[in-house]
């Protein structure tokens, strides 16, 4: 393919030279004839031939320099672009085409470099994504396999099996939750524009979500305080997805809150927008992690502590859902003080 392209470029050089040589030479001969006729110069045939040869020589030299300029401005950049395209095709997406001109070839070069960089980033993201999935699946599967084998070979006596069966049940629930979260993210990626928008009471949705965590909160003496704007507050959104947002944010708040603490769920209304807040008094998020918490599978060092075996997908799901609604979500957090998540919804008319 490269040889064929080079042949075409070389052919264009030859054609350009021949056409230019013919046109400019013919024009030069015509001008010389007119010049002699105008001034009635009586020159010998040999002298006229010498003048014509000189004209053709000058034209040839000019064409030679024009072709060199053309080679520098067109052929060399084209060669660099072709080489870069070959590198990209062979998988070397980190290669950069070294053309920085402000013309069309420079624009094409920058576009190809940008495309390759994006593909490289996406490839790295996919590799990291698969690595994280494998890691999060491997951990509970290893525990389940180990305890089952220990029971089968008698390493764990019958009187101790109930304890480890509970561990197996807990790890199975982790696997189920991780699988469900992955399916949720996949559905959000595929069906971003197929949301079921309708009018519903966000305050009721918050009450229902809080009720589902009543047992967990009672066992740890955590109080859920609801500061809701009026008894009813209607918004326009996909009710199932927003309930998922509320569940994930509240589950996250409980996970990082100490026992005997308070979590506040609040709704306010301003300028046609409804603001929903979930605020805890937990360990907070390190400043350097605030921009990363929305990434899939990202976990802060704090989140890797005891009894905090989350999948790292909860906040990614929240962000995807809120973005799909074309709304905003923000986080305010201070280490050892607490964290507040605030998202907006469209007020229903």
C-alpha positions as CSV (number, residue, x, y, z in Angstrom):
1,X,0.0,0.0,0.0
2,X,2.8,2.4,0.9
3,X,4.7,1.6,-2.3
4,X,1.6,2.2,-4.4
5,X,1.2,5.6,-2.7
6,X,4.8,6.5,-3.3
7,X,4.5,5.6,-6.9
8,X,1.5,7.9,-7.2
9,X,3.4,10.7,-5.5
10,X,6.4,10.2,-7.8
11,X,4.2,10.1,-10.8
12,X,2.7,13.4,-9.7
13,X,6.2,14.9,-9.5
14,X,7.1,13.8,-13.1
15,X,3.7,15.0,-14.4
16,X,4.1,18.3,-12.7
17,X,7.6,18.7,-14.0
18,X,6.7,17.9,-17.6
19,X,3.6,20.0,-17.7
20,X,5.4,22.9,-16.0
21,X,8.4,22.6,-18.2
22,X,6.2,22.6,-21.4
23,X,4.0,25.5,-20.3
24,X,6.7,27.7,-18.9
25,X,9.1,26.9,-21.8
26,X,6.5,27.6,-24.4
27,X,5.6,30.8,-22.7
28,X,9.2,31.8,-22.5
29,X,9.7,31.1,-26.3
30,X,6.6,33.1,-27.1
31,X,7.8,36.1,-25.0
32,X,11.3,36.0,-26.6
33,X,9.7,36.0,-30.0
34,X,7.5,38.9,-29.1
35,X,10.5,40.7,-27.6
36,X,12.6,40.3,-30.8
37,X,9.7,41.4,-33.0
38,X,8.9,44.4,-30.8
39,X,12.4,45.8,-30.9
40,X,13.1,44.6,-34.5
41,X,16.2,42.8,-33.3
42,X,18.1,41.0,-36.1
43,X,19.7,38.0,-34.5
44,X,21.2,35.0,-36.1
45,X,19.5,31.6,-35.8
46,X,22.3,30.3,-33.5
47,X,21.8,33.3,-31.2
48,X,18.1,32.7,-31.0
49,X,18.7,29.0,-30.2
50,X,21.1,30.0,-27.4
51,X,18.6,32.4,-25.9
52,X,15.9,29.6,-26.1
53,X,18.2,27.1,-24.4
54,X,19.0,29.6,-21.7
55,X,15.3,30.2,-21.1
56,X,14.7,26.5,-20.9
57,X,17.6,26.1,-18.5
58,X,16.3,28.9,-16.3
59,X,12.8,27.2,-16.4
60,X,14.3,23.9,-15.5
61,X,16.2,25.3,-12.5
62,X,13.1,27.1,-11.3
63,X,11.1,23.9,-11.6
64,X,13.8,21.9,-9.8
65,X,13.6,24.3,-6.8
66,X,9.8,24.3,-6.9
67,X,9.8,20.5,-6.8
68,X,12.2,20.6,-3.8
69,X,9.9,23.0,-2.0
70,X,6.9,20.8,-2.9
71,X,8.9,17.8,-1.6
72,X,9.6,19.5,1.7
73,X,6.0,20.8,2.2
74,X,4.1,17.9,0.9
75,X,6.0,14.7,0.4
76,X,7.9,14.6,3.8
77,X,4.8,15.4,5.9
78,X,2.9,12.7,3.9
79,X,5.6,10.2,4.6
80,X,5.4,11.0,8.3
81,X,1.6,10.6,8.3
82,X,1.8,7.3,6.4
83,X,4.5,6.1,8.9
84,X,2.3,7.2,11.8
85,X,-0.7,5.4,10.4
86,X,1.3,2.2,10.0
87,X,2.4,2.5,13.6
88,X,-1.2,2.9,14.8
89,X,-2.3,0.0,12.7
90,X,0.4,-2.2,14.3
91,X,-0.8,-1.3,17.8
92,X,1.7,1.3,18.7
93,X,-0.8,3.9,19.8
94,X,1.7,5.8,21.9
95,X,3.5,7.0,18.7
96,X,3.2,10.7,17.9
97,X,3.4,12.0,14.3
98,X,6.0,14.8,14.4
99,X,4.2,17.4,12.4
100,X,3.4,20.8,14.0
101,X,2.5,22.9,11.0
102,X,-0.6,25.1,10.8
103,X,-1.8,23.8,7.4
104,X,-4.2,20.9,6.5
105,X,-1.4,18.3,6.9
106,X,-0.7,19.6,10.4
107,X,-4.4,19.5,11.2
108,X,-4.6,15.9,9.9
109,X,-1.5,14.9,11.9
110,X,-2.9,16.4,15.1
111,X,-6.2,14.7,14.5
112,X,-4.6,11.3,14.1
113,X,-2.4,11.8,17.2
114,X,-5.5,12.7,19.2
115,X,-7.4,9.7,17.9
116,X,-4.5,7.4,18.8
117,X,-4.2,8.9,22.2
118,X,-7.9,8.4,22.9
119,X,-7.8,4.8,21.7
120,X,-4.7,4.2,23.9
121,X,-6.5,5.6,26.9
122,X,-9.6,3.5,26.2
123,X,-7.5,0.4,25.8
124,X,-5.7,1.1,29.1
125,X,-9.1,1.7,30.8
126,X,-10.5,-1.6,29.4
127,X,-7.4,-3.5,30.6
128,X,-7.7,-1.9,34.1
129,X,-11.5,-2.5,34.1
130,X,-11.1,-6.2,33.4
131,X,-8.3,-6.5,35.9
132,X,-10.5,-4.9,38.6
133,X,-13.4,-7.2,37.8
134,X,-11.1,-10.2,37.9
135,X,-9.7,-9.1,41.3
136,X,-13.1,-8.4,42.8
137,X,-14.5,-11.8,41.6
138,X,-11.4,-13.8,42.6
139,X,-11.5,-12.7,46.3
140,X,-14.9,-14.1,47.3
141,X,-14.6,-17.1,44.9
142,X,-11.3,-18.0,46.6
143,X,-13.0,-17.8,50.1
144,X,-16.0,-19.9,49.0
145,X,-13.8,-22.6,47.3
146,X,-11.4,-22.8,50.3
147,X,-14.1,-23.2,52.9
148,X,-16.1,-25.7,50.8
149,X,-13.0,-27.9,50.2
150,X,-12.1,-27.6,53.9
151,X,-15.6,-28.9,54.8
152,X,-15.5,-31.7,52.3
153,X,-12.1,-33.0,53.4
154,X,-12.9,-32.8,57.1
155,X,-10.5,-30.0,57.9
156,X,-13.4,-28.0,59.4
157,X,-15.3,-30.2,61.8
158,X,-19.2,-30.4,61.6
159,X,-19.7,-28.3,64.7
160,X,-17.8,-25.4,63.1
161,X,-19.4,-25.6,59.7
162,X,-22.3,-23.3,60.5
163,X,-19.8,-20.4,61.1
164,X,-18.1,-20.9,57.8
165,X,-21.4,-21.5,55.9
166,X,-22.3,-17.9,57.0
167,X,-19.0,-16.7,55.6
168,X,-19.8,-18.5,52.3
169,X,-23.3,-17.0,52.3
170,X,-21.8,-13.5,52.9
171,X,-19.3,-13.9,50.0
172,X,-22.1,-15.2,47.7
173,X,-24.1,-12.1,48.4
174,X,-21.0,-10.0,47.5
175,X,-20.8,-11.8,44.2
176,X,-24.5,-11.3,43.6
177,X,-24.2,-7.6,44.3
178,X,-21.1,-7.2,42.2
179,X,-22.8,-9.0,39.3
180,X,-26.0,-6.9,39.6
181,X,-23.9,-3.7,39.7
182,X,-22.1,-4.7,36.5
183,X,-25.4,-5.5,34.8
184,X,-26.8,-2.1,36.0
185,X,-23.8,-0.2,34.5
186,X,-24.1,-2.2,31.3
187,X,-27.8,-1.3,31.0
188,X,-27.0,2.4,31.7
189,X,-24.4,2.3,28.9
190,X,-26.8,0.7,26.4
191,X,-30.1,2.4,27.4
192,X,-29.1,5.9,28.3
193,X,-31.9,7.4,26.2
194,X,-34.7,4.9,27.2
195,X,-35.4,6.2,30.7
196,X,-39.0,6.0,32.0
197,X,-39.5,9.7,33.0
198,X,-42.5,10.3,35.2
199,X,-43.8,12.4,38.0
200,X,-43.3,11.0,41.5
201,X,-42.8,12.1,45.1
202,X,-39.1,12.2,46.0
203,X,-39.8,12.6,49.7
204,X,-41.7,9.3,49.6
205,X,-38.9,7.6,47.8
206,X,-36.5,8.8,50.5
207,X,-38.7,7.5,53.3
208,X,-39.0,4.1,51.6
209,X,-35.2,3.9,51.1
210,X,-34.6,4.9,54.7
211,X,-37.0,2.1,55.9
212,X,-35.1,-0.5,54.0
213,X,-31.9,0.3,56.1
214,X,-33.8,0.3,59.4
215,X,-32.4,-3.1,60.5
216,X,-28.8,-2.2,59.7
217,X,-29.0,1.2,61.3
218,X,-30.6,-0.2,64.5
219,X,-27.9,-2.8,64.9
220,X,-25.3,-0.1,64.9
221,X,-27.3,2.6,66.7
222,X,-27.2,4.9,63.6
223,X,-30.0,7.5,63.4
224,X,-31.4,8.5,60.0
225,X,-32.7,12.0,60.2
226,X,-35.1,13.2,57.5
227,X,-35.3,16.9,56.8
228,X,-37.8,16.9,53.9
229,X,-39.3,20.0,52.3
230,X,-43.0,19.5,52.9
231,X,-44.8,16.2,53.1
232,X,-44.8,15.9,49.3
233,X,-42.3,17.1,46.7
234,X,-42.8,16.0,43.2
235,X,-40.0,15.6,40.6
236,X,-39.7,14.4,37.0
237,X,-37.3,11.5,36.7
238,X,-36.9,7.8,36.3
239,X,-38.2,6.6,39.7
240,X,-36.4,3.2,39.6
241,X,-33.0,4.8,38.8
242,X,-33.4,7.6,41.4
243,X,-34.2,5.0,44.0
244,X,-31.0,3.2,43.0
245,X,-29.1,6.5,43.5
246,X,-30.7,7.0,47.0
247,X,-29.9,3.4,47.9
248,X,-26.3,3.6,46.9
249,X,-25.7,7.0,48.6
250,X,-27.3,5.9,51.8
251,X,-25.5,2.5,51.8
252,X,-22.2,4.4,51.3
253,X,-23.0,6.8,54.1
254,X,-23.8,3.9,56.5
255,X,-20.7,2.0,55.5
256,X,-18.4,4.9,56.4
257,X,-20.3,6.1,59.5
258,X,-19.3,5.2,63.0
259,X,-21.7,3.6,65.4
260,X,-24.0,5.9,67.4
261,X,-23.8,8.6,64.6
262,X,-26.4,10.5,62.6
263,X,-27.0,10.5,58.9
264,X,-29.1,13.4,57.5
265,X,-31.3,13.1,54.3
266,X,-32.6,16.5,53.2
267,X,-34.6,17.9,50.3
268,X,-34.9,21.6,49.4
269,X,-36.3,23.4,46.4
270,X,-34.9,26.4,44.5
271,X,-35.4,27.9,41.1
272,X,-37.4,24.9,39.7
273,X,-34.7,22.4,41.0
274,X,-35.0,20.0,43.8
275,X,-31.8,19.4,45.8
276,X,-31.3,16.1,47.6
277,X,-28.6,15.8,50.2
278,X,-27.2,12.7,52.0
279,X,-24.8,13.8,54.8
280,X,-22.9,11.6,57.2
281,X,-20.4,12.2,60.1
282,X,-18.0,9.5,59.0
283,X,-14.3,9.3,58.2
284,X,-14.6,11.5,55.1
285,X,-12.8,11.3,51.8
286,X,-9.1,12.3,51.3
287,X,-8.8,15.4,49.2
288,X,-6.7,13.7,46.5
289,X,-9.4,11.1,46.0
290,X,-12.4,13.4,45.5
291,X,-12.1,13.5,41.7
292,X,-11.6,9.7,41.5
293,X,-14.5,8.4,43.5
294,X,-16.7,8.4,40.4
295,X,-14.4,6.0,38.6
296,X,-15.5,2.4,38.2
297,X,-13.8,0.1,40.8
298,X,-12.0,3.0,42.4
299,X,-11.6,2.5,46.2
300,X,-9.8,4.8,48.6
301,X,-7.4,3.4,51.1
302,X,-10.0,4.1,53.8
303,X,-12.7,2.1,51.9
304,X,-10.4,-1.0,52.1
305,X,-10.6,-1.3,55.8
306,X,-12.4,-3.9,57.9
307,X,-16.0,-4.7,56.9
308,X,-15.8,-2.2,54.0
309,X,-15.7,-4.7,51.1
310,X,-17.6,-2.6,48.5
311,X,-17.4,-3.3,44.8
312,X,-16.2,0.2,43.9
313,X,-19.2,0.6,41.6
314,X,-21.8,2.2,43.7
315,X,-20.8,5.8,43.1
316,X,-20.0,5.1,39.4
317,X,-23.6,4.0,39.0
318,X,-24.8,7.1,40.8
319,X,-22.8,9.4,38.5
320,X,-24.1,7.6,35.4
321,X,-27.7,7.9,36.4
322,X,-27.5,11.6,37.3
323,X,-25.6,12.4,34.1
324,X,-28.3,10.4,32.1
325,X,-30.9,12.8,33.7
326,X,-28.8,15.8,32.6
327,X,-28.5,16.8,36.3
328,X,-25.6,17.5,38.6
329,X,-24.1,15.8,41.7
330,X,-21.4,17.2,44.0
331,X,-19.5,16.0,47.0
332,X,-18.3,18.0,50.0
333,X,-16.0,16.0,52.3
334,X,-13.5,16.6,55.1
335,X,-11.4,13.8,56.6
336,X,-12.5,12.8,60.1
337,X,-15.5,15.2,59.8
338,X,-17.9,13.7,57.3
339,X,-19.2,13.7,53.7
340,X,-22.2,15.2,51.9
341,X,-23.5,14.2,48.5
342,X,-25.9,16.7,46.8
343,X,-27.7,16.0,43.6
344,X,-30.4,17.9,41.7
345,X,-33.6,16.8,40.0
346,X,-36.1,18.6,37.8
347,X,-39.1,19.9,39.8
348,X,-42.3,18.4,38.4
349,X,-45.0,20.9,37.2
